[in-house]
C-alpha cells in the first residue's frame, strides 16, 4: 500500500464527493483530508461516512491548512475564480471542475496566477477521461480515421430536475454557454485544435419558468485555426432527449466514429463496429482517471492534459460565442491562450 502523502481538500460536495473514492485506492498517494460545503447536513454526513474530521463551511480555512497539498474546487460556476485564486495564493495545486471560470477576464487572471506560482492546475473536463471518447482520440491520433474532415459534439440535458436539486443554477443564474457548452467545445478543441472563429445561434426555451434571463439552447459553428470546421449542439431547455447526453462524431477520410460506433473504409461492406466498455454510473470513473493523471503530473512534474491555458481557450471560445449570438455575425476567438 502506497503512503498517502498528498492531501486533498474539497470545496463543494456535490460533484466534489466523487473524489472521496481515492481514499480507498491503495495504489494512490492522494488522500482527501478536509471538506468544505455550505450545506452543513451534507458536510457532516460525508465526514462521518468517510471518517474525515476536518470539516468547515469556510473555504478560506480549508485552503490555509498545512496538511492540504491540492484543493478541489466544485462550487457553483461563478465562484470558481474566487476559490481557485485563494487556493493558488495559499500555495496549493488546484483541480477545478468545468467551466474553469465564466469570463475571459478571469481566465486571463488565472493564467497569470498559475504561471506566477508554478503550481499545477487541472480543469476537470470529464469528457477527456471518458473511455469512449479516449478511444476515439486514440483512433484519430494513430491515423486510423485518416485526415479529419469534419467533427461535431453535443451536450443535451433536460435541466428541470437539476434545477430542483441545485437551485443556484436558476438563482445565479448559471450561464449555460460556459457551464454547459464548455463540454462539447472542449472535446472539439481536443480533437481539432484551437478555434479561430465561431458563429452562434441561441434561444430562450421557456421550458422552466425559473430560468428566463439567458438563452439555454445553442447551435455553435466553429472554424479551427487549421482550417477544419465543426459544430456544437448545446441544449438544456428541452424534454428529456432520447439520445446520449454527451456525444461526439469524428469524420475522416479513412473512417468515421460516432460515440461508440466506428466504420472503416478499408473493411469491405463497411460494417459498424462497436466499442464496448464496462458501464460506469455518473462521473466517478472519469474523476478517478483524472485524479491519477493529476497525481502523476505533480509527482513527475508533467503538464496536465487540461491545464490552465487549455481551460482558458474554452472560455475564450464561449465568450466569442456569446458575442456572435448578440451581434448575429461570425466572431474571432481572442485572446490567444496558446503557449508562447
C-alpha positions as CSV (number, residue, x, y, z in Angstrom):
1,X,0.0,0.0,0.0
2,X,1.3,3.4,-1.0
3,X,1.8,6.1,1.7
4,X,-1.0,8.7,1.5
5,X,1.4,11.6,1.1
6,X,-0.7,14.2,-0.9
7,X,-3.6,15.7,1.0
8,X,-6.7,16.9,-0.8
9,X,-9.3,19.4,0.4
10,X,-12.6,19.6,-1.4
11,X,-14.7,22.8,-1.7
12,X,-18.2,21.8,-2.7
13,X,-19.5,18.3,-2.1
14,X,-21.9,17.8,-5.0
15,X,-19.7,16.7,-7.9
16,X,-16.8,17.0,-5.5
17,X,-17.9,14.0,-3.5
18,X,-16.6,11.8,-6.3
19,X,-13.0,12.5,-5.1
20,X,-13.6,10.7,-1.9
21,X,-13.2,7.3,-3.5
22,X,-9.5,7.9,-3.9
23,X,-9.1,7.3,-0.1
24,X,-9.9,3.6,-0.8
25,X,-7.3,3.3,-3.5
26,X,-4.1,1.7,-2.1
27,X,-2.1,2.5,-5.2
28,X,-2.6,6.3,-4.9
29,X,-0.7,8.7,-2.7
30,X,-3.8,11.0,-2.7
31,X,-6.0,11.3,0.4
32,X,-8.9,13.6,1.0
33,X,-8.3,15.1,4.4
34,X,-10.7,18.1,4.6
35,X,-14.2,19.0,3.4
36,X,-15.9,22.3,2.9
37,X,-19.6,22.9,2.0
38,X,-22.2,25.4,3.0
39,X,-24.7,22.6,3.4
40,X,-23.9,21.6,7.0
41,X,-26.0,18.4,6.9
42,X,-24.3,17.1,3.8
43,X,-20.9,18.2,5.2
44,X,-21.3,16.3,8.4
45,X,-22.9,13.2,6.8
46,X,-20.0,12.8,4.4
47,X,-17.5,13.5,7.1
48,X,-19.0,10.7,9.3
49,X,-19.2,8.3,6.3
50,X,-15.5,8.8,5.3
51,X,-14.0,9.3,8.7
52,X,-12.9,12.9,7.9
53,X,-12.9,15.2,10.9
54,X,-11.7,18.4,9.3
55,X,-15.0,20.0,8.2
56,X,-15.7,23.6,7.6
57,X,-18.2,25.9,5.9
58,X,-15.5,28.5,5.3
59,X,-13.3,27.7,2.2
60,X,-10.6,30.1,3.5
61,X,-10.0,27.8,6.5
62,X,-9.6,24.8,4.2
63,X,-7.1,26.4,1.7
64,X,-4.8,27.5,4.6
65,X,-4.5,24.0,6.1
66,X,-0.9,22.8,6.1
67,X,-1.9,19.2,5.5
68,X,-3.5,20.1,2.2
69,X,-1.5,20.0,-1.0
70,X,-4.3,20.0,-3.5
71,X,-7.6,21.9,-3.5
72,X,-10.6,20.6,-5.5
73,X,-13.0,23.3,-6.5
74,X,-16.5,22.0,-7.1
75,X,-18.6,25.0,-6.3
76,X,-21.1,27.0,-8.5
77,X,-19.5,28.2,-11.7
78,X,-19.4,31.9,-10.8
79,X,-17.4,31.2,-7.6
80,X,-14.6,29.3,-9.4
81,X,-12.2,32.2,-9.8
82,X,-12.5,33.3,-6.2
83,X,-11.9,29.8,-4.9
84,X,-9.2,28.8,-7.3
85,X,-7.2,32.0,-6.8
86,X,-7.4,31.7,-3.0
87,X,-6.0,28.1,-3.2
88,X,-3.2,29.1,-5.5
89,X,-2.3,32.1,-3.4
90,X,-2.1,29.7,-0.4
91,X,0.4,27.5,-2.3
92,X,-1.9,24.7,-3.3
93,X,-2.2,22.8,-6.6
94,X,-5.8,23.0,-7.9
95,X,-8.3,20.8,-9.6
96,X,-11.3,22.9,-10.8
97,X,-14.4,21.3,-12.3
98,X,-15.7,22.8,-15.5
99,X,-16.1,25.5,-16.5
100,X,-12.8,26.9,-15.3
101,X,-14.3,30.4,-14.9
102,X,-17.1,32.4,-16.5
103,X,-15.3,35.3,-18.2
104,X,-12.2,35.9,-20.4
105,X,-11.0,38.4,-17.9
106,X,-11.0,35.8,-15.1
107,X,-9.3,33.3,-17.4
108,X,-6.5,35.8,-18.1
109,X,-6.0,36.5,-14.4
110,X,-6.0,32.8,-13.6
111,X,-3.4,32.0,-16.3
112,X,-1.1,34.7,-14.9
113,X,-1.6,33.4,-11.3
114,X,-0.9,29.8,-12.2
115,X,2.2,30.7,-14.1
116,X,3.5,33.1,-11.4
117,X,3.1,30.4,-8.7
118,X,4.4,27.5,-10.8
119,X,1.7,25.3,-9.3
120,X,-0.2,22.6,-11.2
121,X,-3.7,23.3,-12.3
122,X,-6.2,20.8,-13.9
123,X,-9.6,21.6,-15.3
124,X,-11.8,18.6,-14.6
125,X,-13.2,18.2,-18.1
126,X,-14.5,14.7,-17.5
127,X,-15.2,14.0,-21.2
128,X,-11.4,13.8,-21.9
129,X,-11.3,11.0,-19.4
130,X,-14.4,9.1,-20.7
131,X,-13.4,5.7,-22.1
132,X,-15.3,6.0,-25.3
133,X,-14.0,9.5,-26.1
134,X,-10.5,8.4,-25.2
135,X,-10.8,5.5,-27.6
136,X,-12.0,7.9,-30.4
137,X,-9.0,10.2,-29.7
138,X,-6.6,7.2,-29.9
139,X,-8.1,6.2,-33.3
140,X,-7.6,9.7,-34.5
141,X,-4.1,10.1,-33.2
142,X,-3.0,6.8,-34.7
143,X,-4.3,7.8,-38.1
144,X,-6.9,5.1,-38.3
145,X,-9.6,7.6,-39.4
146,X,-7.2,9.4,-41.8
147,X,-7.3,13.1,-42.2
148,X,-10.2,14.6,-40.3
149,X,-12.8,16.3,-42.5
150,X,-15.4,17.4,-40.0
151,X,-16.3,17.0,-36.3
152,X,-19.4,17.6,-34.1
153,X,-20.2,17.2,-30.5
154,X,-23.3,17.7,-28.3
155,X,-24.4,18.0,-24.7
156,X,-28.1,17.9,-24.3
157,X,-29.9,17.8,-20.9
158,X,-33.4,18.4,-19.5
159,X,-32.4,20.8,-16.7
160,X,-35.7,20.9,-14.8
161,X,-34.9,18.1,-12.3
162,X,-31.4,19.5,-12.0
163,X,-32.8,22.9,-11.0
164,X,-34.8,21.1,-8.3
165,X,-31.6,19.7,-6.8
166,X,-29.3,22.7,-7.3
167,X,-31.4,25.9,-7.1
168,X,-28.3,28.1,-7.7
169,X,-28.5,27.3,-11.4
170,X,-31.6,29.4,-11.8
171,X,-30.9,31.8,-8.9
172,X,-27.5,33.0,-10.1
173,X,-28.4,32.1,-12.9
174,X,-26.0,29.6,-14.4
175,X,-24.7,30.7,-17.8
176,X,-25.1,27.5,-19.9
177,X,-22.7,28.7,-22.6
178,X,-19.9,28.4,-20.0
179,X,-21.4,25.8,-17.7
180,X,-22.8,23.5,-20.5
181,X,-21.4,24.2,-23.9
182,X,-17.9,24.1,-22.5
183,X,-18.1,20.3,-22.5
184,X,-18.6,19.8,-26.3
185,X,-16.4,22.8,-27.2
186,X,-13.5,21.3,-25.2
187,X,-14.0,18.0,-26.9
188,X,-13.7,19.5,-30.3
189,X,-10.6,21.6,-29.3
190,X,-9.1,18.3,-28.1
191,X,-9.6,16.7,-31.5
192,X,-9.1,19.6,-33.9
193,X,-7.0,22.2,-32.0
194,X,-7.5,25.9,-31.4
195,X,-10.7,27.6,-32.6
196,X,-10.3,30.6,-34.9
197,X,-13.9,31.8,-35.3
198,X,-17.4,31.0,-34.2
199,X,-20.9,31.7,-35.4
200,X,-23.7,31.1,-32.9
201,X,-27.5,30.9,-32.7
202,X,-29.4,30.7,-29.4
203,X,-32.9,30.8,-28.0
204,X,-34.6,31.0,-24.6
205,X,-36.6,27.8,-24.5
206,X,-39.1,28.9,-21.8
207,X,-39.2,25.2,-20.6
208,X,-38.8,26.2,-17.0
209,X,-40.3,29.4,-15.7
210,X,-37.5,29.6,-13.1
211,X,-34.9,30.1,-15.8
212,X,-35.7,33.1,-18.0
213,X,-32.8,35.6,-18.1
214,X,-30.5,33.8,-20.6
215,X,-30.6,31.6,-23.6
216,X,-30.4,27.9,-22.8
217,X,-30.3,26.3,-26.2
218,X,-27.4,26.9,-28.6
219,X,-26.1,25.9,-32.1
220,X,-22.4,26.8,-32.4
221,X,-20.4,26.6,-35.7
222,X,-16.7,26.6,-35.3
223,X,-13.8,27.2,-37.7
224,X,-10.4,26.0,-36.4
225,X,-7.0,27.5,-37.0
226,X,-6.0,24.5,-39.1
227,X,-8.9,25.2,-41.5
228,X,-11.2,22.4,-40.2
229,X,-14.8,23.0,-39.3
230,X,-17.1,21.6,-36.6
231,X,-20.4,22.2,-34.8
232,X,-21.7,22.0,-31.3
233,X,-25.3,21.4,-30.1
234,X,-25.7,22.5,-26.5
235,X,-29.3,22.4,-25.4
236,X,-30.6,22.5,-21.8
237,X,-34.2,23.7,-22.2
238,X,-36.0,20.6,-23.7
239,X,-37.9,17.5,-22.8
240,X,-35.5,14.6,-21.9
241,X,-33.9,13.7,-25.2
242,X,-33.7,10.0,-26.2
243,X,-30.0,10.2,-27.2
244,X,-26.8,10.1,-25.1
245,X,-26.4,13.2,-23.0
246,X,-22.9,13.7,-24.3
247,X,-21.8,12.7,-27.8
248,X,-19.2,13.2,-30.5
249,X,-18.8,12.5,-34.2
250,X,-15.5,12.5,-36.0
251,X,-15.4,12.0,-39.7
252,X,-12.2,11.3,-41.5
253,X,-11.0,10.2,-45.0
254,X,-10.4,6.6,-43.8
255,X,-13.3,6.2,-41.4
256,X,-15.9,7.7,-39.1
257,X,-16.7,7.4,-35.4
258,X,-19.9,8.4,-33.7
259,X,-19.9,7.8,-30.0
260,X,-19.2,4.1,-29.6
261,X,-19.8,3.2,-33.3
262,X,-16.9,3.0,-35.8
263,X,-16.8,2.4,-39.6
264,X,-13.6,1.9,-41.5
265,X,-13.5,2.5,-45.3
266,X,-10.9,-0.3,-45.7
267,X,-13.2,-3.0,-44.4
268,X,-15.4,-4.5,-47.2
269,X,-19.1,-4.0,-46.6
270,X,-18.4,-1.1,-44.1
271,X,-19.7,-3.0,-41.0
272,X,-20.5,-0.9,-38.0
273,X,-18.0,-1.8,-35.2
274,X,-18.9,-1.2,-31.6
275,X,-16.6,-0.1,-28.8
276,X,-17.8,-1.7,-25.6
277,X,-16.6,-0.6,-22.2
278,X,-17.9,-1.6,-18.7
279,X,-20.8,0.6,-17.6
280,X,-19.8,3.5,-15.3
281,X,-22.6,5.3,-13.4
282,X,-22.1,9.0,-13.1
283,X,-18.7,10.6,-13.4
284,X,-16.9,8.5,-10.8
285,X,-14.7,6.6,-13.2
286,X,-13.7,9.7,-15.1
287,X,-12.9,11.6,-11.9
288,X,-10.7,8.7,-10.7
289,X,-8.8,8.7,-14.0
290,X,-8.1,12.4,-13.9
291,X,-7.0,12.2,-10.3
292,X,-4.5,9.5,-11.3
293,X,-3.4,11.8,-14.1
294,X,-3.0,14.8,-11.8
295,X,-1.1,12.8,-9.2
296,X,1.4,11.8,-11.9
297,X,1.7,15.4,-13.1
298,X,2.6,16.5,-9.6
299,X,5.0,13.7,-8.8
300,X,6.8,13.7,-12.1
301,X,6.4,17.4,-12.9
302,X,4.3,16.9,-16.0
303,X,1.9,19.2,-17.8
304,X,-1.8,18.4,-17.1
305,X,-3.9,17.4,-20.1
306,X,-6.3,20.2,-19.5
307,X,-4.1,22.9,-17.9
308,X,-5.0,26.5,-17.2
309,X,-4.2,27.6,-20.7
310,X,-6.2,24.8,-22.3
311,X,-9.1,25.7,-20.0
312,X,-8.8,29.4,-21.0
313,X,-9.1,28.5,-24.7
314,X,-12.6,27.1,-23.9
315,X,-13.6,30.2,-22.0
316,X,-12.4,32.4,-24.9
317,X,-14.5,30.3,-27.3
318,X,-17.5,30.6,-25.1
319,X,-17.1,34.4,-24.8
320,X,-16.8,34.7,-28.6
321,X,-19.9,32.6,-29.0
322,X,-21.9,35.0,-26.8
323,X,-20.6,37.9,-28.8
324,X,-21.6,36.2,-32.1
325,X,-25.1,35.4,-30.8
326,X,-25.6,39.0,-29.7
327,X,-24.2,40.6,-32.9
328,X,-25.5,38.0,-35.4
329,X,-22.1,37.6,-37.2
330,X,-19.1,35.4,-37.0
331,X,-16.7,36.4,-34.3
332,X,-13.0,35.7,-34.0
333,X,-11.9,33.9,-30.8
334,X,-9.4,36.0,-28.8
335,X,-7.2,36.3,-26.8
336,X,-4.8,33.6,-27.9
337,X,-4.0,31.4,-25.0
338,X,-1.5,29.2,-26.9
339,X,1.9,28.7,-25.3
340,X,4.3,31.5,-26.0
